[in-house]
Amino acid sequence: MSTHLVTGTAGFIGFNLAKRLLARGVNVVGFDNVNDYYSVQLKRDRLSQLRDFDNFTFVEADLADAETVNGLFAKHDFERVINLAAQAGVRYSLTNPHAYIQSNIVGFTNILEACRHAKTPHLTYASSSSVYGGGTKMPFATSSKVDHPLSLYAATKKSNELMAHTYSHLYGLPTTGLRFFTVYGPWGRPDMALFLFTKAILEGQPIDVFNEGKMSRDFTYIDDIVEGVDRTSEQIAKPDPSWDSDDPNPSSSHAPYRVFNIGNNQPVELSYFIEVIEKALGVTAKKNLLPMQPGDVPATYADIDALEASVGFRPSTSIETGVSRFIEWYREYYQV
């Protein structure tokens, strides 16, 4: 069977993707530095599930360590590289900017260089809906310009797309970038709204509701994200024969390069999202209504026509179903 490198395997999306690939019989080499940005125990518990598979190998290291990354590529012949390792979080980037440069820029450079020299057949990597920044034309389409990021996190993700295109152009490395829209579900990140709200409501604590709940997000269930990553990874990026240098489409190229949105295509207002959580928990939340935070955007909404046209997939899990599944997992994991 083929061997895939999945970076960020202790993380939310990386763990779920690795589990899917392993169940299909793919040999997976996982890579993660298991940092303490959020609960290390949660990350270790994810990894313990992956270690149940005989076809899983784990390397605990940092992508910013070029020597380790190059050594890994010298040891394995990867059919696919899926880079999901990154310093996540918009708000954290306001106070810890250097973490984003090391992980999202230096680390990604090391992956690109390793893939280039190994002649990796296809590199798929995580971008983010945050790259749309100050744009207000909805739904967000990958053909739109994304030149006005509102956080350093967003800027690093846009940088990844630009860096990938350079390697696709100069070295013929096929690359696919995926702009994820507010991922949620079982085994999710504790710094995300669903996790924070559920924990606070069950503990009888008030929840912080920014922009007084008038923000909207294209919440995308984890299984839909993983399906999209898997499908796009298997379809190797190719040059776009219709690409026009006089009117360039930012999401494709004369080079083997492409960018897709993966979102639910059904934005939900934060106030309704909280109502769904309250209903699933059977508890009414106490709310602190607050103004918008720096770096946040008022709305996200994914245009996924290109994704559907290319790989035949549209996310379909409703917010009611997804929230219910998360809360069921949360109660079991934390024995609440």
Phi, psi and chi 1 to 4 in degrees:
 res  aa     phi    psi   chi1   chi2   chi3   chi4
   1 MET       -  159.2  -69.4  -64.1  -66.5      -
   2 SER   -71.6  161.5   63.2      -      -      -
   3 THR  -117.6  128.3  -59.9      -      -      -
   4 HIS  -112.8  138.4  -70.8   26.0      -      -
   5 LEU   -95.3  124.0  171.2   63.0      -      -
   6 VAL  -119.7  110.8  178.6      -      -      -
   7 THR   -87.9  152.1   70.6      -      -      -
   8 GLY    77.7   31.2      -      -      -      -
   9 THR   -72.1  -15.5   37.4      -      -      -
  10 ALA   -85.6   -7.8      -      -      -      -
  11 GLY   -86.4  173.9      -      -      -      -
  12 PHE   -60.1  -56.9  179.0   29.9      -      -
  13 ILE   -75.4  -42.2  -59.0  173.7      -      -
  14 GLY   -59.2  -42.1      -      -      -      -
  15 PHE   -60.3  -48.8  156.5   68.0      -      -
  16 ASN   -67.2  -37.0  -80.5  -79.1      -      -
  17 LEU   -66.8  -46.0  175.9   67.1      -      -
  18 ALA   -58.7  -41.6      -      -      -      -
  19 LYS   -61.0  -41.3 -163.4  171.7 -179.1 -179.1
  20 ARG   -64.1  -46.0  175.4 -170.6  174.7   99.4
  21 LEU   -65.7  -42.7  -65.1  172.3      -      -
  22 LEU   -61.2  -41.8  -69.5  164.3      -      -
  23 ALA   -63.8  -25.5      -      -      -      -
  24 ARG   -85.6   -6.2 -162.4  166.1   72.0 -139.3
  25 GLY    98.0    4.0      -      -      -      -
  26 VAL   -74.0  138.0  174.6      -      -      -
  27 ASN   -75.5  124.4  -64.6  -43.0      -      -
  28 VAL  -118.2  126.0  173.1      -      -      -
  29 VAL  -100.6  115.4  175.5      -      -      -
  30 GLY   -93.6  147.8      -      -      -      -
  31 PHE  -140.7  128.2 -169.2  103.8      -      -
  32 ASP  -164.9  145.3 -157.7  -64.4      -      -
  33 ASN   -91.8   -3.1   65.8    0.6      -      -
  34 VAL    48.1   53.5 -163.5      -      -      -
  35 ASN   -77.3  175.1   65.8   32.7      -      -
  36 ASP  -102.1   27.1   61.1   -1.6      -      -
  37 TYR   -55.9  -38.7  169.5   61.5      -      -
  38 TYR  -141.5 -177.3   62.8   78.7      -      -
  39 SER   -41.2  112.5  170.0      -      -      -
  40 VAL   -65.7  -33.2  170.8      -      -      -
  41 GLN   -62.1  -41.9 -173.7   59.1   53.4      -
  42 LEU   -60.5  -42.3  178.1   60.5      -      -
  43 LYS   -64.3  -42.5  -64.8  178.6  179.2 -177.7
  44 ARG   -64.0  -36.9  -64.0  -73.2 -177.5 -158.8
  45 ASP   -68.0  -35.6  -71.9  -16.8      -      -
  46 ARG   -62.2  -48.5  -69.4  171.9 -178.9  150.7
  47 LEU   -61.5  -34.9  -72.3  170.3      -      -
  48 SER   -62.5  -32.1   69.2      -      -      -
  49 GLN   -69.4  -38.6  -67.9 -148.5   -6.6      -
  50 LEU   -69.3  -31.7  -61.2 -179.7      -      -
  51 ARG   -70.0  -10.2  -72.2 -167.2  171.9   97.9
  52 ASP   -69.2  -16.3  -71.2  -20.4      -      -
  53 PHE   -93.4  132.0  -67.1   88.6      -      -
  54 ASP   -68.6  -22.0  -66.6  -24.4      -      -
  55 ASN   -93.4   19.6   46.5  -28.1      -      -
  56 PHE  -111.9  131.8  178.9   66.3      -      -
  57 THR  -124.7  137.2  -56.0      -      -      -
  58 PHE  -121.7  136.3 -178.9   63.5      -      -
  59 VAL  -119.7  119.0  177.1      -      -      -
  60 GLU   -95.1  103.7 -174.1  167.9  -20.6      -
  61 ALA  -162.3  176.2      -      -      -      -
  62 ASP  -108.5  134.9 -161.9  -51.4      -      -
  63 LEU   -61.5  -24.4  -78.1 -176.0      -      -
  64 ALA   -70.9  -11.0      -      -      -      -
  65 ASP   -88.4   93.2 -179.9   -6.5      -      -
  66 ALA   -61.8  -36.6      -      -      -      -
  67 GLU   -62.3  -43.0 -175.5  177.3  -10.9      -
  68 THR   -66.9  -42.9  -61.5      -      -      -
  69 VAL   -61.7  -46.5  172.7      -      -      -
  70 ASN   -64.6  -37.1  -67.4  -24.2      -      -
  71 GLY   -64.3  -36.4      -      -      -      -
  72 LEU   -64.7  -42.7 -172.9   64.9      -      -
  73 PHE   -70.2  -28.4  -84.4   75.1      -      -
  74 ALA   -70.7  -28.6      -      -      -      -
  75 LYS   -84.9  -30.8 -175.5  176.7 -179.8 -179.2
  76 HIS  -122.7  148.7  -61.6  -83.7      -      -
  77 ASP  -105.3   95.7 -175.4   15.7      -      -
  78 PHE   -83.8  126.6  -64.0  119.0      -      -
  79 GLU   -77.6  -32.7 -176.2  174.0  -33.7      -
  80 ARG  -137.6  142.2  -63.8  -73.4 -174.4  -86.4
  81 VAL  -120.4  124.3  172.9      -      -      -
  82 ILE  -121.6  106.0  -56.2  171.3      -      -
  83 ASN   -94.0  103.4 -175.3   58.3      -      -
  84 LEU  -113.2   -2.0  -58.4  173.3      -      -
  85 ALA   -73.5  132.8      -      -      -      -
  86 ALA  -170.5  157.8      -      -      -      -
  87 GLN   -82.4  113.4  178.6   55.5   60.7      -
  88 ALA   -93.7  170.4      -      -      -      -
  89 GLY    99.1  121.4      -      -      -      -
  90 VAL   -71.8  -48.8  167.8      -      -      -
  91 ARG   -67.9  -36.4  -67.9  165.3 -169.1  160.8
  92 TYR   -62.7  -30.0 -170.7   70.7      -      -
  93 SER   -69.3  -17.7   70.1      -      -      -
  94 LEU   -72.1  -26.5  -57.2 -179.0      -      -
  95 THR  -115.8  -12.9   53.2      -      -      -
  96 ASN  -133.4   58.7  -63.6  -86.2      -      -
  97 PRO   -61.6  -34.8   22.8  -34.0      -      -
  98 HIS   -65.4  -28.8  -68.4   94.3      -      -
  99 ALA   -61.3  -33.9      -      -      -      -
 100 TYR   -75.4  -35.8  -68.5   78.4      -      -
 101 ILE   -67.2  -45.2  -59.1  -57.2      -      -
 102 GLN   -63.5  -48.8  -79.2  -61.6  110.2      -
 103 SER   -78.9  -51.3 -180.0      -      -      -
 104 ASN   -85.4  -23.0  -58.9    3.2      -      -
 105 ILE  -105.9  -58.4  -57.7  -62.6      -      -
 106 VAL   -63.5  -47.7  176.1      -      -      -
 107 GLY   -60.7  -41.9      -      -      -      -
 108 PHE   -69.0  -35.4 -168.8   60.5      -      -
 109 THR   -58.9  -42.5  -58.4      -      -      -
 110 ASN   -63.4  -38.2  -68.5  -21.8      -      -
 111 ILE   -65.9  -45.9  -77.3  -72.5      -      -
 112 LEU   -59.4  -46.1  -74.4  169.0      -      -
 113 GLU   -63.6  -41.9  -86.1  -70.3  -77.3      -
 114 ALA   -65.3  -43.1      -      -      -      -
 115 CYS   -64.1  -39.9  -72.5      -      -      -
 116 ARG   -59.6  -51.4  164.5 -159.8  170.9 -169.9
 117 HIS   -71.5  -29.4  -69.5  -68.4      -      -
 118 ALA   -84.6   -5.9      -      -      -      -
 119 LYS    53.5   48.1  -59.2 -170.8 -175.9  -41.2
 120 THR   -58.7  132.1  -61.7      -      -      -
 121 PRO   -61.5  -31.3  -25.3   34.9      -      -
 122 HIS  -163.3  128.2 -166.9 -162.1      -      -
 123 LEU  -109.0  122.2  166.2   63.6      -      -
 124 THR  -112.4  137.6  -54.9      -      -      -
 125 TYR  -142.7  154.8   61.3   94.7      -      -
 126 ALA   -82.4  124.8      -      -      -      -
 127 SER  -108.3 -152.0 -174.9      -      -      -
 128 SER  -159.9  150.4  167.8      -      -      -
 129 SER   -64.1  -16.8   62.0      -      -      -
 130 SER   -64.5  -16.8   66.6      -      -      -
 131 VAL   -64.5  -20.8  -59.5      -      -      -
 132 TYR   -71.2  -19.7  -68.8  104.1      -      -
 133 GLY    46.3 -117.7      -      -      -      -
 134 GLY   -81.1    2.0      -      -      -      -
 135 GLY   -67.2  144.9      -      -      -      -
 136 THR  -124.7   -4.5   55.2      -      -      -
 137 LYS   -76.6  116.7 -175.6  178.8  179.4 -178.9
 138 MET  -110.2  150.2  -59.0  -79.3  178.4      -
 139 PRO   -71.3  158.1   28.2  -34.5      -      -
 140 PHE   -68.1  124.3  -68.2  141.6      -      -
 141 ALA  -111.9  144.2      -      -      -      -
 142 THR   -66.7  -15.0   52.3      -      -      -
 143 SER   -80.5   -8.4   57.9      -      -      -
 144 SER   -79.8  155.4  -59.3      -      -      -
 145 LYS   -74.1  144.2  -68.3 -178.3  179.2  179.5
 146 VAL  -131.4   67.3  -73.7      -      -      -
 147 ASP  -107.0    8.8  -60.9  -32.8      -      -
 148 HIS  -132.6   67.1  -62.2   86.9      -      -
 149 PRO   -64.7  150.0   24.7  -33.7      -      -
 150 LEU  -108.2    2.0  -60.5 -177.2      -      -
 151 SER  -150.4  159.4   68.4      -      -      -
 152 LEU   -64.5  -35.7 -176.4   64.8      -      -
 153 TYR   -54.7  -49.0  168.9   68.3      -      -
 154 ALA   -61.2  -41.2      -      -      -      -
 155 ALA   -62.6  -38.7      -      -      -      -
 156 THR   -68.4  -35.0   62.0      -      -      -
 157 LYS   -69.6  -41.0  -73.6  -58.1 -174.3  177.8
 158 LYS   -62.4  -39.6  175.6   56.1 -178.0  173.5
 159 SER   -59.0  -40.4  -62.2      -      -      -
 160 ASN   -57.9  -41.9  -71.8  169.6      -      -
 161 GLU   -63.9  -42.7  -64.1  178.1    4.7      -
 162 LEU   -66.2  -42.2  -63.4  172.3      -      -
 163 MET   -63.2  -42.8  -66.1  160.2   70.2      -
 164 ALA   -61.2  -42.5      -      -      -      -
 165 HIS   -61.6  -39.6 -177.2  -92.6      -      -
 166 THR   -58.0  -44.6  -57.2      -      -      -
 167 TYR   -71.3  -33.6  -84.7   70.3      -      -
 168 SER   -64.6  -41.1  -64.6      -      -      -
 169 HIS   -72.2  -49.3  166.9   71.5      -      -
 170 LEU   -75.7  -37.9  -69.3  174.4      -      -
 171 TYR  -119.6    0.8  -49.9  114.6      -      -
 172 GLY    69.9   20.7      -      -      -      -
 173 LEU   -76.4  116.4  173.0   65.0      -      -
 174 PRO   -68.2  125.8  -19.5   33.4      -      -
 175 THR  -133.2  141.6   65.1      -      -      -
 176 THR  -130.3  121.7  -64.4      -      -      -
 177 GLY  -100.6  140.6      -      -      -      -
 178 LEU  -122.6  117.3  -58.3  173.9      -      -
 179 ARG   -89.0  102.4  -65.1  173.5  179.0  169.3
 180 PHE   -80.3  142.7  -60.5  140.6      -      -
 181 PHE  -113.7  108.0  -79.2   68.5      -      -
 182 THR    35.6   77.8  -44.1      -      -      -
 183 VAL   -79.8  138.3 -170.3      -      -      -
 184 TYR  -147.5  165.3   75.6  101.0      -      -
 185 GLY   141.5 -178.0      -      -      -      -
 186 PRO   -54.5  143.8  -26.4   35.5      -      -
 187 TRP    68.8   20.1  -66.0   97.6      -      -
 188 GLY   -70.7  175.4      -      -      -      -
 189 ARG   -78.5  134.3  -80.3  171.4   32.3 -155.4
 190 PRO   -67.8  -13.3  -22.4   34.1      -      -
 191 ASP   -91.1    0.0   62.3  -39.2      -      -
 192 MET   -90.8  157.7  -63.6  -68.2  -77.1      -
 193 ALA   -55.9  -46.8      -      -      -      -
 194 LEU   -59.8  -43.6  177.0   55.1      -      -
 195 PHE   -65.4  -48.6 -151.9  112.4      -      -
 196 LEU   -61.5  -44.1  -69.1  169.0      -      -
 197 PHE   -65.8  -46.1  -70.9  167.8      -      -
 198 THR   -60.1  -47.3  -61.3      -      -      -
 199 LYS   -60.2  -48.3 -178.3  176.8 -173.0  -66.4
 200 ALA   -65.7  -44.0      -      -      -      -
 201 ILE   -62.4  -43.9  -67.3  169.4      -      -
 202 LEU   -66.7  -27.6  -73.6  173.7      -      -
 203 GLU   -90.2    0.7  -67.8  175.3   -5.5      -
 204 GLY    74.8   18.8      -      -      -      -
 205 GLN   -96.2  151.9  -60.2  -62.0  -42.8      -
 206 PRO   -71.1  152.6   24.0  -32.5      -      -
 207 ILE  -106.4  144.6   60.7  173.8      -      -
 208 ASP   -85.2  119.0  -69.6  -22.6      -      -
 209 VAL  -112.8  103.5 -177.4      -      -      -
 210 PHE   -78.7  150.5  -65.6  104.0      -      -
 211 ASN    54.2   28.0 -156.3   35.4      -      -
 212 GLU    55.7   29.5  -61.4 -175.7  -12.1      -
 213 GLY    80.6    8.8      -      -      -      -
 214 LYS   -93.3    7.7  -65.0  171.2 -175.3  173.4
 215 MET   -80.8  156.0  -63.5 -171.4  -65.6      -
 216 SER  -129.5  147.7   65.6      -      -      -
 217 ARG  -135.5  146.5  -68.2  -71.8 -179.7  -90.8
 218 ASP   -90.1   71.8 -154.5  -14.2      -      -
 219 PHE   -59.0  127.5  -65.6  100.2      -      -
 220 THR  -123.5  123.7  -47.3      -      -      -
 221 TYR   -70.2  143.8 -170.8   63.5      -      -
 222 ILE   -55.9  -40.8 -177.5   61.0      -      -
 223 ASP   -63.7  -34.1  -69.4    0.3      -      -
 224 ASP   -69.0  -40.3  -70.4  -28.7      -      -
 225 ILE   -60.3  -49.0  -69.7  -72.9      -      -
 226 VAL   -62.7  -40.4  166.1      -      -      -
 227 GLU   -59.2  -45.1  177.7   78.9   20.0      -
 228 GLY   -64.7  -42.1      -      -      -      -
 229 VAL   -62.9  -46.0  175.5      -      -      -
 230 ASP   -60.8  -47.7 -168.4   12.0      -      -
 231 ARG   -64.9  -44.4  -70.2 -161.9 -170.7 -157.0
 232 THR   -69.7  -33.4   51.9      -      -      -
 233 SER   -64.3  -38.5  174.5      -      -      -
 234 GLU   -72.6  -21.9  -71.8  -55.6  -54.9      -
 235 GLN   -99.3  101.7 -173.0 -175.5   93.0      -
 236 ILE   -65.4  132.3  -63.4  175.1      -      -
 237 ALA   -60.9  138.9      -      -      -      -
 238 LYS  -129.8  160.6  -65.6 -179.4  173.3   60.5
 239 PRO   -60.5  146.1  -23.4   33.8      -      -
 240 ASP   -91.1  111.0  179.7   -1.3      -      -
 241 PRO   -64.9  -19.6   21.6  -31.4      -      -
 242 SER   -94.8    2.9   65.0      -      -      -
 243 TRP   -64.9  131.7 -166.8   80.1      -      -
 244 ASP  -118.2  115.9 -178.1   -1.2      -      -
 245 SER   -67.9  -19.8   58.9      -      -      -
 246 ASP   -78.6  -23.1  -72.8  -25.7      -      -
 247 ASP  -140.9   69.3 -175.7   22.6      -      -
 248 PRO   -69.4  130.6   23.8  -31.6      -      -
 249 ASN   -83.4  118.8 -179.2  -15.3      -      -
 250 PRO   -63.5  -17.4  -17.4   30.2      -      -
 251 SER   -96.3    0.0   64.6      -      -      -
 252 SER  -143.8 -173.0   65.9      -      -      -
 253 SER  -168.6  170.5  176.1      -      -      -
 254 HIS   -70.9  -17.4   62.6  -81.8      -      -
 255 ALA   -93.6  166.3      -      -      -      -
 256 PRO   -75.4   77.5   27.9  -34.3      -      -
 257 TYR  -144.7  140.7  166.8   90.0      -      -
 258 ARG  -158.9  159.2   60.3 -172.6 -177.1 -179.2
 259 VAL  -134.9  135.5  172.9      -      -      -
 260 PHE  -126.8  151.0  -67.2  115.7      -      -
 261 ASN   -85.8  142.4  -70.9  -28.6      -      -
 262 ILE  -126.4  101.9  -55.6 -175.3      -      -
 263 GLY  -143.0  168.5      -      -      -      -
 264 ASN   -78.4  -14.3 -156.8   40.4      -      -
 265 ASN    64.8   19.9 -167.2 -129.1      -      -
 266 GLN  -143.5   80.9  -64.4 -179.5   26.6      -
 267 PRO   -61.6  145.0   20.3  -30.1      -      -
 268 VAL  -125.1  132.8  172.4      -      -      -
 269 GLU   -70.8  141.7 -168.8  163.7   84.1      -
 270 LEU   -55.7  -37.6 -175.8   58.6      -      -
 271 SER   -62.4  -38.7   56.9      -      -      -
 272 TYR   -72.2  -37.3  178.6   70.0      -      -
 273 PHE   -55.9  -42.6 -176.1   60.8      -      -
 274 ILE   -66.1  -39.4  -65.8  168.6      -      -
 275 GLU   -59.0  -41.2  -73.1  178.8   23.0      -
 276 VAL   -63.9  -41.5  173.7      -      -      -
 277 ILE   -63.5  -45.7  -61.5  169.9      -      -
 278 GLU   -58.6  -43.5  -70.5  173.3  -37.0      -
 279 LYS   -64.6  -43.4 -175.9  175.2 -179.5 -178.6
 280 ALA   -66.4  -33.9      -      -      -      -
 281 LEU   -85.1  -23.0  -70.0  172.5      -      -
 282 GLY    73.2   27.9      -      -      -      -
 283 VAL  -137.9  140.5 -178.5      -      -      -
 284 THR   -90.6  132.8  -59.7      -      -      -
 285 ALA   -80.1  145.6      -      -      -      -
 286 LYS   -90.0  130.4  -55.7  170.0 -172.9  173.7
 287 LYS  -118.0  134.0  -54.9  177.3 -174.3   72.0
 288 ASN  -100.6  106.1  -71.9  -30.3      -      -
 289 LEU   -82.2  119.7  -59.7 -178.8      -      -
 290 LEU  -125.9  160.8  -59.5  170.3      -      -
 291 PRO   -73.4  171.7   25.7  -33.5      -      -
 292 MET   -61.8  140.9 -178.7   88.5   79.8      -
 293 GLN   -88.3  149.6  -82.3 -148.8  -37.1      -
 294 PRO   -57.0  138.3  -23.5   33.0      -      -
 295 GLY    92.6  -20.1      -      -      -      -
 296 ASP   -78.3  156.5  -88.2   -6.8      -      -
 297 VAL  -114.9  150.2  -63.5      -      -      -
 298 PRO   -69.7  -28.0   20.8  -30.9      -      -
 299 ALA  -155.9  150.7      -      -      -      -
 300 THR  -132.6  144.8   63.2      -      -      -
 301 TYR  -161.1  115.6  178.2   10.6      -      -
 302 ALA   -92.0  130.7      -      -      -      -
 303 ASP   -87.3  116.0 -179.7  -28.7      -      -
 304 ILE  -115.2   19.5   53.7  173.6      -      -
 305 ASP   -60.0  -40.4  -71.1  -12.4      -      -
 306 ALA   -65.3  -39.7      -      -      -      -
 307 LEU   -61.3  -47.3  177.4   71.9      -      -
 308 GLU   -63.5  -42.0 -175.9  174.9   28.2      -
 309 ALA   -65.5  -34.1      -      -      -      -
 310 SER   -83.4  -45.9 -177.7      -      -      -
 311 VAL  -121.1    3.8  -61.4      -      -      -
 312 GLY    69.6   36.6      -      -      -      -
 313 PHE  -138.5  136.4  173.4   66.5      -      -
 314 ARG  -130.4  128.2  -66.7 -179.1   72.6   89.9
 315 PRO   -56.0  145.4  -27.2   36.4      -      -
 316 SER  -141.0   -2.0   59.5      -      -      -
 317 THR   -73.5  125.1  -53.8      -      -      -
 318 SER   -72.2  156.9   70.8      -      -      -
 319 ILE   -63.6  -34.3 -164.5   73.0      -      -
 320 GLU   -65.1  -44.1  -67.3   81.1    5.9      -
 321 THR   -66.7  -46.1  -62.3      -      -      -
 322 GLY   -64.3  -43.5      -      -      -      -
 323 VAL   -64.9  -41.7  166.4      -      -      -
 324 SER   -60.1  -42.3  177.6      -      -      -
 325 ARG   -66.5  -38.2  -70.8  175.1 -177.9  170.2
 326 PHE   -63.7  -46.7  168.6   81.2      -      -
 327 ILE   -65.6  -36.1  -72.6  171.7      -      -
 328 GLU   -61.2  -44.4 -177.7  179.6   -8.8      -
 329 TRP   -64.5  -45.1  167.0   82.0      -      -
 330 TYR   -58.5  -46.1 -174.6   95.3      -      -
 331 ARG   -62.4  -39.6  -73.4 -172.5 -177.7  -81.9
 332 GLU   -71.1  -45.8 -179.1  179.7   -8.8      -
 333 TYR   -64.8  -44.5 -177.9   77.9      -      -
 334 TYR   -95.5    1.8  -69.9  101.8      -      -
 335 GLN    52.6   50.1  -62.3 -177.6  -18.5      -
 336 VAL   -93.5      -  179.1      -      -      -
